[in-house]
Amino acid sequence: MAEPLKKPDLYEEDFYAWTQDQAAKLRARAAFDNRGDIDWQNTAEEIESVGASEKREIRSRLRVIALHLLKWRYEPEKRKSGWRSTIDTQRERMAMVIEDSPSLRGFPSCALESAYGLARIKAADETGLPESVFPASCPFKIKQILDSDFFPEAA
């Protein structure tokens, strides 16, 4: 006799979506909890914040990638293997977050400009070049940022 098919567990399939689902269910339950044994509202907010940390991690990794791609492009004479290693590591780790939370697959596109703005400031600080040297808007497409083979040529 064949085993019944197990319904995929959202926790295993998409962690971020699970956090949002559980927070909504906790809030719905709070409306019916007359005893007040559990602080449903704050519990829901804490679970949501765990999911939000996934977004913060993606944004942070985008910032680091953009920073190193800017340095790669605008300081070719100072390129180091460590820059490439950092870019590769950040790309791999961001891919892992998205693999664990596929509902965040489109989030890097949404977060790119804000992450880039911080990367631009940091690039000016780290290179000693004026901030105006770096484009005001991200010169890299999200597809390039996520592409393990992409490294920009000198400007």
Contact map, one row per residue, 1 for C-alpha under 8 A:
11100000000000000000000000000000000000000000000000000000000000000000000000000000000000000000000000000000000000000000000000000000000000000000000000000000000
11110000000000000000000000000000000000000000000000000000000000000000000000000000000000000000000000000000000000000000000000000000000000000000000000000000000
11111000000000000000000000000000000000000000000000000000000000000000000000000000000000000000000000000000000000000000000000000000000000000000000000000000000
01111100000000000000000000000000000000000000000000000000000000000000000000000000000000000000000000000000000000000000000000000000000000000000000000000000000
00111110000000000000000000000000000000000000000000000000000000000000000000000000000000000000000000000000000000000000000000000000000000000000000000000000000
00011111000000000000000000000000000000000000000000000000000000000000000000000000000000000000000000000000000000000000000000000000000000000000000000000000000
00001111100000000000000000000000000000000000000000000000000000000000000000000000000000000000000000000000000000000000000000000000000000000000000000000000000
00000111110110000000000000000000000000000000000000000000000000000000000000000000000000000000000000000000000000000000000000000000000000000000000000000000000
00000011111110000000000000000000000000000000000000000000000000000000000000000000000000000000000000000000000000000000000000000000000000000000000000000000000
00000001111111101100000000000000000000000000000000000000000000000000000000000000000000000000000000000000000000000000000000000000000000000000000000000000000
00000000111111101110000000000000000000000000000000000000000000000000000000000000000000000000000000000000000000000000000000000000000000000000000000000000000
00000001111111100000000000000000000000000000000000000000000000000000000000000000000000000000000000010000000000000000000000000000000000000000000000000000000
00000001111111100000000000000000000000000000000000000000000000000000000000000000000000000000000000011100000000000000000000000000000000000000000000000000000
00000000011111111100000000000000000000000000000000000000000000000000000000000000000000000000000000111110000000000000000000000000000000000000000000000000000
00000000011111111110000000000000000000000000000000100000000000000000000000000000000000000000000000011000000000000000000000000000000000000000000000000000000
00000000000001111111000000000000000000000000000000110100000000000000000000000000000000000000000000011011000000000000000000000000000000000000000000000000000
00000000011001111111100000000000000000000000000000100000000000000000000000000000000000000000000000001010000000000000000000000000000000000000000000000000000
00000000011001111111110000000000000000000000000000000000000000000000000000000000000000000000000000000000000000000000000000000000000000000000000000000000000
00000000001000111111111000000000000000000000001101100000000000000000000000000000000000000000000000000000000000000000000000000000000000000000000000000000000
00000000000000011111111100000000000000000000001100100000000000000000000000000000000000000000000000000000000000000000000000000000000000000000000000000000000
00000000000000001111111110000000000000000000000000000000000000000000000000000000000000000000000000000000000000000000000000000000000000000000000000000000000
00000000000000000111111111000000000000000001001000000000000000000000000000000000000000000000000000000000000000000000000000000000000000000000000000000000000
00000000000000000011111111100000000000000011101100000000000000000000000000000000000000000000000000000000000000000000000000000000000000000000000000000000000
00000000000000000001111111110000000000000001000000000000000000000000000000000000000000000000000000000000000000000000000000000000000000000000000000000000000
00000000000000000000111111111000000000000000000000000000000000000000000000000000000000000000000000000000000000000000000000000000000000000000000000000000000
00000000000000000000011111111100000000011011000000000000000000000000000000000000000000000000000000000000000000000000000000000000000000000000000000000000000
00000000000000000000001111111110000000011001000000000000000000000000000000000000000000000000000000000000000000000000000000000000000000000000000000000000000
00000000000000000000000111111111000000000000000000000000000000000000000000000000000000000000000000000000000000000000000000000000000000000000000000000000000
00000000000000000000000011111111100000010000000000000000000000000000000000000000000000000000000000000000000000000000000000000000000000000000000000000000000
00000000000000000000000001111111100000011000000000000000000000000000000000000000000000000000000000000000000000000000000000000000000000000000000000000000000
00000000000000000000000000111111110000000000000000000000000000000000000000000000000000000000000000000000000000000000000000000000000000000000000000000000000
00000000000000000000000000011111110000000000000000000000000000000000000000000000000000000000000000000000000000000000000000000000000000000000000000000000000
00000000000000000000000000001111111110000000000000000000000000000000000000000000000000000000000000000000000000000000000000000000000000000000000000000000000
00000000000000000000000000000011111100000000000000000000000000000000000000000000000000000000000000000000000000000000000000000000000000000000000000000000000
00000000000000000000000000000000111110000000000000000000000000000000000000000000000000000000000000000000000000000000000000000000000000000000000000000000000
00000000000000000000000000000000111111100000000000000000000000000000000000000000000000000000000000000000000000000000000000000000000000000000000000000000000
00000000000000000000000000000000101111100000000000000000000000000000000000000000000000000000000000000000000000000000000000000000000000000000000000000000000
00000000000000000000000000000000000111110000000000000000000000000000000000000000000000000000000000000000000000000000000000000000000000000000000000000000000
00000000000000000000000000000000000111111110000000000000000000000000000000000000000000000000000000000000000000000000000000000000000000000000000000000000000
00000000000000000000000001101100000001111111000000000000000000000000000000000000000000000000000000000000000000000000000000000000000000000000000000000000000
00000000000000000000000001100100000000111111100000000000000000000000000000000000000000000000000000000000000000000000000000000000000000000000000000000000000
00000000000000000000000000000000000000111111110000000000000000000000000000000000000000000000000000000000000000000000000000000000000000000000000000000000000
00000000000000000000001001000000000000111111111000000000000000000000000000000000000000000000000000000000000000000000000000000000000000000000000000000000000
00000000000000000000011101100000000000011111111100000000000000000000000000000000000000000000000000000000000000000000000000000000000000000000000000000000000
00000000000000000000001000000000000000001111111110000000000000000000000000000000000000000000000000000000000000000000000000000000000000000000000000000000000
00000000000000000000000000000000000000000111111111000000000000000000000000000000000000000000000000000000000000000000000000000000000000000000000000000000000
00000000000000000011011000000000000000000011111111100000000000000000000000000000000000000000000000000000000000000000000000000000000000000000000000000000000
00000000000000000011001000000000000000000001111111110000000000000000000000000000000000000000000000000000000000000000000000000000000000000000000000000000000
00000000000000000000000000000000000000000000111111111000000000000000000000000000000000000000000000000000000000000000000000000000000000000000000000000000000
00000000000000000010000000000000000000000000011111111100000000000000000000000000000000000000000000000000000000000000000000000000000000000000000000000000000
00000000000000111011000000000000000000000000001111111110000000000000000000000000000000000000000000000000000000000000000000000000000000000000000000000000000
00000000000000010000000000000000000000000000000111111111000000000000000000000000000000000000000000000000000000000000000000000000000000000000000000000000000
00000000000000000000000000000000000000000000000011111111100000000000000000000000000000000000000000000000000000000000000000000000000000000000000000000000000
00000000000000010000000000000000000000000000000001111111110000000000000000000000000000000000000010000000000000000000000000000000000000000000000000000000000
00000000000000000000000000000000000000000000000000111111111000000000000000000000000000000000000000000001001000000000000000000000000000000000000000000000000
00000000000000000000000000000000000000000000000000011111111100000000000000000000000000000000000000000000000000000000000000000000000000000000000000000000000
00000000000000000000000000000000000000000000000000001111111110000000000000000000000000000000010000000000000000000000000000000000000000000000000000000000000
00000000000000000000000000000000000000000000000000000111111111000000000000000000000000000000010010000000000100000000000000000000000000000000000000000000000
00000000000000000000000000000000000000000000000000000011111111100000000000000000000000000000000000000000000100110010000000000000000000000000000000000000000
00000000000000000000000000000000000000000000000000000001111111110000000000000000000000000000000000000000000000000010000000000000000000000000000000000000000
00000000000000000000000000000000000000000000000000000000111111111000000000000000000000000110110000000000000000000000000000000000000000000000000000000000000
00000000000000000000000000000000000000000000000000000000011111111100000000000000000000000100000000000000000100010011000000000000000000000000000010000000000
00000000000000000000000000000000000000000000000000000000001111111110000000000000000000000000000000000000000000010011011000000000000000000000000000000000000
00000000000000000000000000000000000000000000000000000000000111111111000000000000000000100100000000000000000000000000001000000000000000000000000000000000000
00000000000000000000000000000000000000000000000000000000000011111111100000000000000001100110000000000000000000000000000000000000000000000000000010000000000
00000000000000000000000000000000000000000000000000000000000001111111110000000000000000000000000000000000000000000011001100000000000000000000000010000000000
00000000000000000000000000000000000000000000000000000000000000111111111000000000000000000000000000000000000000000001001101100000000000000000000000000000000
00000000000000000000000000000000000000000000000000000000000000011111111100000000001101100000000000000000000000000000000000100000000000000000000000000000000
00000000000000000000000000000000000000000000000000000000000000001111111110000000000000100000000000000000000000000000000000000000000000000000000000000011000
00000000000000000000000000000000000000000000000000000000000000000111111111000000000000000000000000000000000000000000000100100000000001000000000000000000000
00000000000000000000000000000000000000000000000000000000000000000011111111110010000000000000000000000000000000000000000000100010000000000000000000000000000
00000000000000000000000000000000000000000000000000000000000000000001111111110010001000000000000000000000000000000000000000000000000000000000000000000011110
00000000000000000000000000000000000000000000000000000000000000000000111111110000000000000000000000000000000000000000000000000000000000000000000000000001111
00000000000000000000000000000000000000000000000000000000000000000000011111110000000000000000000000000000000000000000000000000000000000000000000000000000011
00000000000000000000000000000000000000000000000000000000000000000000001111111110000000000000000000000000000000000000000000000010000000000000000000000000010
00000000000000000000000000000000000000000000000000000000000000000000001111111110000000000000000000000000000000000000000000000000000000000000000000000000010
00000000000000000000000000000000000000000000000000000000000000000000000000111110000000000000000000000000000000000000000000000000000000000000000000000000000
00000000000000000000000000000000000000000000000000000000000000000000000000111111000000000000000000000000000000000000000000000000000000000000000000000000000
00000000000000000000000000000000000000000000000000000000000000000000001100111111101000000000000000000000000000000000000000000000000000000000000000000000000
00000000000000000000000000000000000000000000000000000000000000000000000000000111111100000000000000000000000000000000000000000000000000000000000000000000000
00000000000000000000000000000000000000000000000000000000000000000000000000000011111110000000000000000000000000000000000000000000000000000000000000000000000
00000000000000000000000000000000000000000000000000000000000000000000000000000001111111000000000000000000000000000000000000000000000000000000000000000000000
00000000000000000000000000000000000000000000000000000000000000000001000100000011111111100000000000000000000000000000000000000000000000000000000000000000000
00000000000000000000000000000000000000000000000000000000000000000001000000000001111111110000000000000000000000000000000000000000000000000000000000000000000
00000000000000000000000000000000000000000000000000000000000000000000000000000000111111111000000000000000000000000000000000000000000000000000000000000000000
00000000000000000000000000000000000000000000000000000000000000001001000000000000011111111100000000000000000000000000000000000000000000000000000000000000000
00000000000000000000000000000000000000000000000000000000000000011001100000000000001111111110000000000000000000000000000000000000000000000000000000000000000
00000000000000000000000000000000000000000000000000000000000000000000000000000000000111111111000000000000000000000000000000000000000000000000000000010000000
00000000000000000000000000000000000000000000000000000000000000000000000000000000000011111111100000000000000000000000000000000000000000000000000000000000000
00000000000000000000000000000000000000000000000000000000000011011000000000000000000001111111110000000000000000000000000000000000000000000000000000000000000
00000000000000000000000000000000000000000000000000000000000010001000000000000000000000111111111000000000000000000000000000000000000000000000000011110000000
00000000000000000000000000000000000000000000000000000000000000000000000000000000000000011111111100000000000000000000000000000000000000000000000000000000000
00000000000000000000000000000000000000000000000000000000000010000000000000000000000000001111111110000000000000000000000000000000000000000000000000000000000
00000000000000000000000000000000000000000000000000000000110010000000000000000000000000000111111111000000000000000000000000000000000000000000000000000000000
00000000000000000000000000000000000000000000000000000000000000000000000000000000000000000011111111100000000000000000000000000000000000000000000000000000000
00000000000000000000000000000000000000000000000000000000000000000000000000000000000000000001111111110000000000000000000000000000000000000000000000000000000
00000000000000000000000000000000000000000000000000000100010000000000000000000000000000000000111111111000000000000000000000000000000000000000000000000000000
00000000000000000000000000000000000000000000000000000000000000000000000000000000000000000000011111111111100000000000000000000000000000000000000000000000000
00000000000001000000000000000000000000000000000000000000000000000000000000000000000000000000001111111100000000000000000000000000000000000000000000000000000
00000000000111110000000000000000000000000000000000000000000000000000000000000000000000000000000111111100000000000000000000000000000000000000000000000000000
00000000000011111000000000000000000000000000000000000000000000000000000000000000000000000000000011111111100000000000000000000000000000000000000000000000000
00000000000011000000000000000000000000000000000000000000000000000000000000000000000000000000000001111111100000000000000000000000000000000000000000000000000
00000000000001011000000000000000000000000000000000000000000000000000000000000000000000000000000001001111110000000000000000000000000000000000000000000000000
00000000000000010000000000000000000000000000000000000010000000000000000000000000000000000000000001001111111100000000000000000000000000000000000000000000000
00000000000000000000000000000000000000000000000000000000000000000000000000000000000000000000000001001111111100000000000000000000000000000000000000000000000
00000000000000000000000000000000000000000000000000000000000000000000000000000000000000000000000000000011111111000000000000000000000000000000000000000000000
00000000000000000000000000000000000000000000000000000010000000000000000000000000000000000000000000000001111111100000000000000000000000000000000000000000000
00000000000000000000000000000000000000000000000000000000011001000000000000000000000000000000000000000001111111110000000000000000000000000000010000000000000
00000000000000000000000000000000000000000000000000000000000000000000000000000000000000000000000000000000011111110000000000000000000000000000010000000000000
00000000000000000000000000000000000000000000000000000000000000000000000000000000000000000000000000000000011111111000000000000000000000000000000000000000000
00000000000000000000000000000000000000000000000000000000001000000000000000000000000000000000000000000000001111111110000000000000000000000000000000000000000
00000000000000000000000000000000000000000000000000000000001001100000000000000000000000000000000000000000000111111111000000000000000000000100010000000000000
00000000000000000000000000000000000000000000000000000000000000000000000000000000000000000000000000000000000001111111100000000000000000001100000000000000000
00000000000000000000000000000000000000000000000000000000000000000000000000000000000000000000000000000000000000111111110000000000000000000000000000000000000
00000000000000000000000000000000000000000000000000000000001101100100000000000000000000000000000000000000000000111111111000000000000000000000000000000000000
00000000000000000000000000000000000000000000000000000000000001100110000000000000000000000000000000000000000000011111111100000000000000001100000000000000000
00000000000000000000000000000000000000000000000000000000000000000000000000000000000000000000000000000000000000001111111110000000000000011100000000000000000
00000000000000000000000000000000000000000000000000000000000000100000000000000000000000000000000000000000000000000111111111000000000000000000000000000000000
00000000000000000000000000000000000000000000000000000000000000110110000000000000000000000000000000000000000000000011111111100000000000000000000000000000000
00000000000000000000000000000000000000000000000000000000000000000110010000000000000000000000000000000000000000000001111111110000001001010000000000000000000
00000000000000000000000000000000000000000000000000000000000000000000000000000000000000000000000000000000000000000000111111111000001000000000000000000000000
00000000000000000000000000000000000000000000000000000000000000000010000000000000000000000000000000000000000000000000011111111100000000000000000000000000000
00000000000000000000000000000000000000000000000000000000000000000011011000000000000000000000000000000000000000000000001111111111101000000000000000000000000
00000000000000000000000000000000000000000000000000000000000000000000000000000000000000000000000000000000000000000000000111111111111001000000000000000000000
00000000000000000000000000000000000000000000000000000000000000000000000000000000000000000000000000000000000000000000000011111111100000000000000000000000000
00000000000000000000000000000000000000000000000000000000000000000000000000000000000000000000000000000000000000000000000001111111000000000000000000000000000
00000000000000000000000000000000000000000000000000000000000000000000001000100000000000000000000000000000000000000000000000111111100000000000000000000000000
00000000000000000000000000000000000000000000000000000000000000000000000000000000000000000000000000000000000000000000000000111111110000000000000000000000000
00000000000000000000000000000000000000000000000000000000000000000000000000000000000000000000000000000000000000000000000000111011111010000000000000000000000
00000000000000000000000000000000000000000000000000000000000000000000000000000000000000000000000000000000000000000000000000010001111111000000000000000000000
00000000000000000000000000000000000000000000000000000000000000000000000000000000000000000000000000000000000000000000000110110000111111000000000000000000000
00000000000000000000000000000000000000000000000000000000000000000000000000000000000000000000000000000000000000000000000000000000011111110000000000000000000
00000000000000000000000000000000000000000000000000000000000000000000000000000000000000000000000000000000000000000000000000000000111111100000000000000000000
00000000000000000000000000000000000000000000000000000000000000000000010000000000000000000000000000000000000000000000000100010000011111110000000000000000000
00000000000000000000000000000000000000000000000000000000000000000000000000000000000000000000000000000000000000000000000000000000000111111110000000000000000
00000000000000000000000000000000000000000000000000000000000000000000000000000000000000000000000000000000000000000000100100000000000101111100000000000000000
00000000000000000000000000000000000000000000000000000000000000000000000000000000000000000000000000000000000000001001100000000000000000111110000000000000000
00000000000000000000000000000000000000000000000000000000000000000000000000000000000000000000000000000000000000011001100000000000000000111111100000000000000
00000000000000000000000000000000000000000000000000000000000000000000000000000000000000000000000000000000000000000000000000000000000000101111100000000000000
00000000000000000000000000000000000000000000000000000000000000000000000000000000000000000000000000000000000000000000000000000000000000000111110110000000000
00000000000000000000000000000000000000000000000000000000000000000000000000000000000000000000000000000000000000000000000000000000000000000111111110000000000
00000000000000000000000000000000000000000000000000000000000000000000000000000000000000000000000000000000000110010000000000000000000000000001111111000000000
00000000000000000000000000000000000000000000000000000000000000000000000000000000000000000000000000000000000000000000000000000000000000000000111111100000000
00000000000000000000000000000000000000000000000000000000000000000000000000000000000000000000000000000000000000000000000000000000000000000001111111100100000
00000000000000000000000000000000000000000000000000000000000001001100000000000000000000000010000000000000000000000000000000000000000000000001111111110100000
00000000000000000000000000000000000000000000000000000000000000000000000000000000000000000010000000000000000000000000000000000000000000000000011111110000000
00000000000000000000000000000000000000000000000000000000000000000000000000000000000000000010000000000000000000000000000000000000000000000000001111111100000
00000000000000000000000000000000000000000000000000000000000000000000000000000000000000010010000000000000000000000000000000000000000000000000000011111100000
00000000000000000000000000000000000000000000000000000000000000000000000000000000000000000000000000000000000000000000000000000000000000000000000000111110000
00000000000000000000000000000000000000000000000000000000000000000000000000000000000000000000000000000000000000000000000000000000000000000000000110111111000
00000000000000000000000000000000000000000000000000000000000000000000100100000000000000000000000000000000000000000000000000000000000000000000000000001111100
00000000000000000000000000000000000000000000000000000000000000000000100110000000000000000000000000000000000000000000000000000000000000000000000000000111110
00000000000000000000000000000000000000000000000000000000000000000000000110000000000000000000000000000000000000000000000000000000000000000000000000000011111
00000000000000000000000000000000000000000000000000000000000000000000000111110000000000000000000000000000000000000000000000000000000000000000000000000001111
00000000000000000000000000000000000000000000000000000000000000000000000011000000000000000000000000000000000000000000000000000000000000000000000000000000111
